[in-house]
Amino acid sequence: MIIGVPKEVKDHESRVGITPAGVKALADAGHKVLVETGAGDLSALTDDDYQSAGAEIVGSAHNVWGLAEMIVKVKEPLEKEYDFFREGLVIFTYLHLAPATALTEKLLAKKVVGIAYETIRDQHGALPLLTPMSEVAGRMSVQVGAAYLEKERGGRGVLLGGVPGVPPAHVCVIGGGIVGINAAKIAMGMGAKVTIVDLNLDRLRELDDIFNGRVSTLASNAYNVAHAVHQADLVIGGVLIPGAATPKIVTRAMVAKMKRGAVIVDVAIDQGGCIETARPTTHSDPAYVVDGVVHYCVTNMPAAVPTTSTLALTHATFPYVMRLAQHGARAAIQSDAGLREGVNVYAGALTCKAVAESQGKAWKPVAEVI
C-alpha cells in the first residue's frame, strides 16, 4: 500500500501522523510511505530521519494526497484539503465530525473512507486512540488554566496552590473520564482544591477510591454544577460522548455567575464543548472573555507539546495503520469489530450513528455498506 503523511495545516498543529519508527516497520513490510517535506520538523523529526527509515520525501501536499491510497494524519482535514478527496481514498485521523457538517458532507460526496481515531474501540470497549491525547490535554488543561489565572492574562491573580496562610484555588473538573482524572492529578499535585463532577455514581466511587478522599466528588445535576462552578477559580470541561456532540453541562447563566477573572478550559471543544459559552479557538488566538470569565478553547491543545504528543499518539495508532496497510481497508474493517467502530463514512454512506444523530442525517451500519 502507498501511505501518505502530509504536513498538518491546522493552526500551530505541530504533531505528525507517523514517526520514522513507523515508516521503517511499514517499509520492512513492503509498503511505500510518502512524507511531505517538513511534516515532522515541529515534533523534532527531520526529513533525514524519515528518509533514513525508508520514506520518500515529497515536496508538496498535492503529491502526497494524490499518490497515496491511505492518508495518515493527526487532525481533521480543513477546507483547503477538501479538493484532495477522491473516491476510495482512506483517511485515518481524528475526524470529530459531529460539529463539522461541511466536512462530513464533503467526505460523503467524494465517497471517501473516513476512519476516526476517536471512535475506534478496543476489546474492552475503551477508546484506545483517544486516550493518549486525552491524557495530554487533561494534564495540560491545568497548566494552561494556572497560567491564565495570572493577572496579566486576565485572570483573578490567584496562585493555584496558594501559600501557607492563603487558601489554594478551587478547581472544578466537569467529567470524571480520562481528561478529568488527569486534570485532577495535576491540579491536586499543584496544591489546588479539586472537585470532580460526573453523572456516573460508580465512576465517582472509583475516583474517591483512587484519590483516597483527597478530591471531592459531586453527582452531576443542574443545581450541583451551578454551585460548583460558582465556587471555582478554574473550570475544566472534560465531558465526552464518543462521536457525538458534547452536551452543554455549564450554561451561559452559570458562567455569568462565576467569579470575575475565573478561567474555563474546555477540553471537550473538539466535539462542540460542554460549556455553553465556549467556541473553538486556536493557538494563535487562544482565549477570549465572556462575562468577565476567561475562556481557553483551543481545539488541538496537545500540539503545544508535540514531541510528547506525537510519540504518545503514534504508539497507539500505528498497530491500526499496519493492519490497514497489510490487509487493505475493507478486509481490515471486516475482520476487526473495534476498527469498524472507527468508520464514520464509507463510500458515500454515513456509518456513525452518533454523528448522524448530531447532524440529523440518515446512517447505515458499516456492515451494510462494506
C-alpha positions in Angstrom: 0.0 0.0 0.0 1.1 3.6 -0.6 0.7 5.6 2.7 0.8 9.3 2.7 1.8 11.5 5.6 1.0 15.2 4.9 2.2 18.1 6.9 -0.6 19.3 9.2 -2.3 22.6 8.2 -4.4 23.4 11.3 -3.2 26.5 13.2 0.0 25.6 15.1 -0.6 21.9 14.6 2.9 20.5 15.1 2.2 16.8 15.5 2.7 14.3 12.7 0.8 11.1 11.9 3.7 8.6 11.6 7.2 8.6 13.1 10.3 7.3 11.5 10.0 4.1 13.5 6.6 3.5 11.9 8.0 4.3 8.5 10.7 1.6 9.0 8.2 -1.0 10.0 6.0 -0.2 7.0 8.9 -0.2 4.6 10.2 -3.5 6.0 6.7 -5.0 5.4 6.9 -3.9 1.8 4.8 -0.7 1.8 5.7 2.7 0.4 5.5 5.8 2.7 5.4 9.3 1.3 6.1 12.0 3.8 5.6 15.7 2.9 8.8 17.7 3.5 8.9 19.2 6.9 6.0 17.2 8.2 7.8 16.1 11.4 10.0 19.2 11.9 8.0 20.6 14.8 8.0 17.2 16.6 11.8 17.1 16.3 11.6 14.5 13.5 13.6 15.6 10.4 13.3 14.7 6.7 16.6 12.9 7.1 15.2 10.8 9.9 12.3 9.8 7.7 14.4 9.2 4.6 16.9 7.1 6.6 13.9 5.0 7.8 12.8 4.3 4.2 10.3 7.1 3.4 10.2 9.0 0.2 10.2 12.8 0.9 7.6 14.6 -1.2 7.7 18.3 -1.8 4.0 19.1 -1.8 0.8 18.1 -0.1 -0.8 17.8 -3.6 1.5 14.9 -4.4 1.2 13.2 -1.1 -2.6 13.2 -1.2 -2.7 12.5 -4.9 -0.4 9.4 -4.9 -1.4 7.8 -1.6 -4.0 5.1 -1.1 -4.3 5.9 2.6 -3.6 9.3 4.3 -2.5 9.1 7.9 -2.6 12.4 9.8 -3.4 13.9 13.1 -6.2 16.5 12.8 -9.4 16.6 10.7 -9.0 17.9 7.1 -9.5 21.6 6.7 -11.3 23.2 3.8 -8.0 23.8 1.9 -7.6 20.0 1.8 -11.1 19.1 0.6 -10.0 19.3 -3.1 -7.7 16.4 -2.4 -10.6 14.0 -1.6 -11.4 11.3 -4.1 -13.4 8.1 -4.2 -11.8 5.2 -2.4 -9.2 7.3 -0.6 -8.8 6.1 3.1 -8.3 8.9 5.6 -7.2 7.8 9.1 -7.1 10.6 11.6 -9.1 12.4 14.3 -12.2 13.5 12.4 -14.5 14.9 15.1 -17.4 15.1 12.6 -20.3 15.7 15.0 -20.0 19.5 14.9 -18.4 19.5 11.3 -21.3 19.3 8.9 -19.4 20.7 5.9 -16.5 18.2 6.3 -19.0 15.4 6.7 -20.9 16.3 3.5 -17.7 16.7 1.5 -16.4 13.2 2.6 -19.7 11.7 1.7 -19.9 13.4 -1.7 -16.4 12.2 -2.6 -17.0 8.7 -1.3 -14.0 8.8 1.0 -13.4 6.1 3.6 -13.1 8.1 6.8 -11.8 6.2 9.9 -11.8 8.3 13.0 -9.3 7.7 15.8 -11.8 9.0 18.4 -14.4 6.3 17.8 -12.3 3.1 17.5 -12.8 0.8 20.4 -10.7 -2.0 21.8 -11.8 -5.4 23.1 -12.7 -3.8 26.5 -14.9 -1.1 24.9 -12.4 1.6 25.7 -11.2 4.3 23.2 -7.5 3.5 22.8 -6.7 6.2 20.2 -8.4 9.0 22.1 -6.9 8.1 25.4 -3.3 9.3 24.9 -4.4 12.7 23.7 -7.0 13.0 26.4 -4.2 12.3 28.9 -2.1 15.0 27.5 -4.9 17.5 27.2 -6.2 16.8 30.7 -2.8 17.4 32.2 -2.2 20.5 30.0 -5.6 22.0 31.0 -4.4 22.7 34.5 -1.1 24.1 33.4 -2.9 26.4 30.9 -5.6 27.3 33.5 -2.9 28.2 36.1 -1.2 30.5 33.6 -4.5 32.2 32.6 -5.4 32.8 36.3 -2.4 35.2 36.4 -3.5 38.8 36.4 -1.5 39.8 33.2 -3.6 37.2 31.2 -6.9 38.5 32.5 -7.3 36.1 35.4 -8.1 36.6 39.1 -4.4 36.8 40.1 -4.7 33.5 42.1 -1.9 31.1 42.6 -3.3 27.6 42.0 -1.7 26.0 45.1 -1.9 29.1 47.4 0.8 29.5 50.1 0.8 29.0 53.8 -1.9 31.2 55.3 -3.6 31.8 52.0 -6.0 29.2 50.6 -5.4 27.5 47.3 -7.5 27.9 44.2 -10.6 25.8 43.7 -10.6 23.7 40.5 -13.8 22.2 39.3 -13.5 19.3 36.8 -16.6 18.5 34.7 -16.4 14.9 33.8 -14.5 12.1 35.5 -13.1 10.3 32.4 -9.6 10.3 31.1 -9.4 14.1 30.7 -10.9 14.6 34.2 -8.7 12.2 36.1 -5.6 13.6 34.5 -6.6 17.1 35.2 -7.4 16.2 38.8 -4.0 14.6 39.2 -2.1 17.7 38.1 -4.4 20.1 40.0 -4.1 18.2 43.2 -0.3 17.9 42.7 -0.1 21.7 42.4 -1.9 22.0 45.7 -5.3 23.1 44.4 -8.7 22.2 46.0 -10.3 19.9 43.5 -13.9 18.8 42.8 -14.9 16.3 40.1 -18.4 16.3 38.8 -19.8 13.3 37.0 -23.2 11.8 36.2 -22.0 8.2 36.8 -22.1 7.4 40.5 -20.0 4.3 40.1 -17.3 6.4 38.5 -17.4 8.8 41.4 -16.9 5.9 43.7 -13.9 4.7 41.7 -12.5 8.3 41.8 -13.0 8.5 45.5 -11.0 5.3 46.0 -8.3 6.4 43.5 -7.7 9.7 45.3 -8.4 8.3 48.7 -10.8 11.2 49.6 -8.3 13.9 48.7 -10.5 15.1 45.8 -14.2 15.9 46.3 -16.7 14.2 44.1 -20.1 15.5 43.2 -23.1 14.0 41.4 -23.9 15.9 38.3 -27.2 17.8 38.2 -28.0 21.4 37.3 -28.0 22.5 40.9 -24.7 20.9 41.9 -23.0 22.0 38.7 -24.1 25.6 39.2 -22.9 25.6 42.8 -19.5 24.0 41.9 -18.9 26.4 39.0 -19.8 29.4 41.1 -17.2 28.5 43.7 -14.5 27.6 41.2 -11.5 29.7 40.1 -10.8 27.2 37.3 -13.3 25.0 35.5 -12.0 22.2 33.3 -14.5 20.8 30.7 -13.8 17.1 30.1 -17.2 15.6 29.1 -17.2 13.1 26.2 -19.9 11.1 24.4 -17.9 9.2 21.7 -18.6 10.5 18.3 -21.5 12.8 19.3 -21.8 16.5 20.0 -21.0 17.2 23.6 -24.0 18.3 25.8 -23.8 21.7 27.4 -23.3 21.0 31.0 -22.3 24.5 32.1 -24.9 27.0 30.9 -24.5 30.7 29.9 -26.4 31.6 33.1 -23.9 29.6 35.2 -20.9 31.3 33.6 -22.5 34.7 34.2 -22.5 34.0 38.0 -18.8 32.8 38.1 -16.1 34.9 39.8 -14.7 37.7 37.6 -11.3 36.6 36.4 -12.1 32.9 36.8 -10.9 30.7 33.9 -12.6 28.0 31.8 -10.6 25.5 29.8 -13.0 23.4 27.7 -11.1 20.3 26.5 -14.3 19.0 25.0 -14.3 21.7 22.4 -13.3 19.3 19.6 -16.8 17.8 19.9 -18.5 21.2 20.4 -17.7 21.8 24.0 -19.5 21.2 27.3 -19.6 24.9 28.2 -22.4 26.9 26.5 -20.2 30.0 26.1 -17.3 28.0 24.6 -16.3 28.4 20.9 -13.3 26.9 19.2 -10.1 28.9 19.4 -6.5 28.4 18.1 -3.0 28.5 19.5 -2.6 31.9 17.7 -5.6 33.4 19.4 -6.4 31.0 22.3 -8.5 32.9 24.8 -11.4 35.3 25.0 -13.6 36.7 27.8 -17.3 36.3 28.4 -19.0 38.0 31.4 -15.5 38.6 32.9 -14.6 34.9 32.7 -11.5 33.9 30.6 -12.2 31.1 28.1 -9.5 28.9 26.7 -10.9 26.6 24.0 -8.1 25.5 21.7 -9.2 22.6 19.6 -5.7 21.0 19.3 -4.2 21.5 22.8 -1.7 18.6 22.6 0.0 20.3 19.6 1.7 22.7 22.1 3.8 19.7 23.3 4.3 17.9 20.0 7.4 15.9 21.0 5.4 14.2 23.7 2.1 14.1 21.9 3.3 12.7 18.6 5.1 9.8 20.3 2.1 9.1 22.6 -0.4 9.2 19.8 1.6 7.1 17.3 2.3 4.4 19.8 -1.5 3.9 19.9 -2.3 4.5 16.2 0.4 2.6 14.5 -0.9 -1.0 15.0 -4.0 0.0 13.2 -2.0 1.7 10.4 -0.1 -1.5 9.9 -3.3 -3.6 9.9 -4.9 -1.4 7.3 -1.8 -1.4 5.2 -1.3 -5.2 5.4 -4.9 -6.3 4.8 -6.4 -3.3 2.9 -9.1 -1.1 4.4 -12.1 -3.3 3.5 -10.6 -6.6 4.9 -9.2 -4.9 8.0 -12.6 -3.3 8.8 -14.4 -6.6 8.2 -12.1 -8.5 10.5 -11.9 -6.1 13.4 -15.0 -5.0 15.2 -13.2 -2.3 17.1 -11.8 -0.8 13.9 -15.3 -0.9 12.4 -16.5 1.4 15.2 -14.0 3.9 13.8 -15.5 4.0 10.3 -17.5 7.3 10.2 -18.1 7.4 6.4 -17.7 4.7 3.8 -18.3 5.0 0.0 -20.8 7.8 0.3 -22.7 6.4 3.4 -22.6 7.9 6.9 -21.9 5.0 9.1 -21.6 6.5 12.6 -24.8 6.7 14.5 -23.6 9.4 16.9 -22.5 11.7 14.1 -25.8 11.1 12.2 -27.9 12.0 15.3 -25.8 15.1 16.0 -26.4 16.3 12.4 -29.9 15.0 11.8 -28.8 12.7 9.0 -29.6 9.2 7.9 -27.0 6.5 8.6 -26.3 2.8 7.9 -24.2 0.3 9.9 -20.8 -0.3 8.3 -21.7 -4.0 7.8 -24.5 -3.0 5.4 -22.3 -0.9 3.1 -18.9 -2.7 3.1 
